[in-house]
C-alpha cells in the first residue's frame, strides 16, 4: 500500500470499516511509514478530543453573521 492509498482509507481505518486484507496492508504500511503514522495518529487524537468536548455556544453576533452568510449563499444557489 502506498501513502496516497493510506490517506484515502484512513477514515475507514479509524472507523473500523476495512476488510481484513486492506487492514493488514494499511497496518503494514503504518509499521514502516512514519509520515502516515503521524497523520493517522493526529486525526485519531483530533476526533477523540472533538467527541469528548462539550459544545460551546456561539456568541449572538457570530450566530447572526453565520445565519446571514448561509441565507446569502443559499439564495445565490437557488437563483442560479
C-alpha positions as CSV (number, residue, x, y, z in Angstrom):
1,X,0.0,0.0,0.0
2,X,1.3,3.5,-0.9
3,X,0.8,6.7,1.1
4,X,-1.9,8.0,-1.1
5,X,-3.9,4.8,-0.6
6,X,-3.5,5.1,3.2
7,X,-4.7,8.7,3.1
8,X,-7.8,7.6,1.1
9,X,-8.5,4.8,3.5
10,X,-7.6,6.2,6.9
11,X,-11.1,7.3,7.7
12,X,-12.3,3.8,7.1
13,X,-9.4,2.5,9.1
14,X,-10.3,4.7,12.1
15,X,-13.9,3.8,11.8
16,X,-13.1,0.1,11.8
17,X,-14.6,-0.3,8.3
18,X,-11.7,-2.0,6.5
19,X,-11.7,-5.6,5.4
20,X,-9.1,-8.0,6.8
21,X,-6.8,-7.7,3.8
22,X,-7.0,-3.9,3.5
23,X,-6.5,-3.6,7.3
24,X,-3.4,-5.8,7.2
25,X,-2.0,-3.8,4.2
26,X,-2.6,-0.5,5.9
27,X,-1.1,-1.6,9.2
28,X,1.9,-3.0,7.5
29,X,2.4,0.4,5.8
30,X,2.0,2.2,9.1
31,X,4.6,0.0,10.5
32,X,7.3,1.4,8.3
33,X,6.0,4.9,7.3
34,X,6.3,7.4,10.0
35,X,4.6,10.2,8.0
36,X,1.4,8.2,7.5
37,X,1.5,7.1,11.1
38,X,1.7,10.7,12.3
39,X,-1.3,11.7,10.1
40,X,-3.4,8.8,11.3
41,X,-2.5,9.3,14.9
42,X,-3.2,13.1,14.7
43,X,-6.6,12.5,13.1
44,X,-7.4,9.8,15.7
45,X,-6.5,12.2,18.6
46,X,-8.4,15.1,17.0
47,X,-11.6,13.0,16.6
48,X,-11.2,11.8,20.2
49,X,-10.8,15.3,21.5
50,X,-13.8,16.5,19.5
51,X,-16.0,13.7,20.6
52,X,-15.2,14.3,24.3
53,X,-15.6,18.1,24.1
54,X,-18.7,19.9,25.3
55,X,-20.4,22.2,22.8
56,X,-19.6,25.9,23.1
57,X,-22.5,28.3,22.5
58,X,-21.8,30.8,19.7
59,X,-21.9,34.5,20.7
60,X,-25.1,36.1,19.3
61,X,-23.2,38.3,16.9
62,X,-21.4,35.3,15.4
63,X,-24.6,33.4,15.1
64,X,-26.3,36.3,13.3
65,X,-23.3,36.7,10.9
66,X,-23.3,32.9,10.2
67,X,-27.0,32.9,9.6
68,X,-26.8,35.9,7.2
69,X,-23.9,34.2,5.3
70,X,-25.9,31.0,4.9
71,X,-29.0,32.8,3.7
72,X,-27.0,34.7,1.1
73,X,-25.2,31.5,-0.1
74,X,-28.5,29.5,-0.3
75,X,-30.2,32.4,-2.1
76,X,-27.4,32.5,-4.7
77,X,-27.6,28.8,-5.3
78,X,-31.4,28.7,-5.8
79,X,-31.2,31.8,-8.1
80,X,-28.7,30.1,-10.4
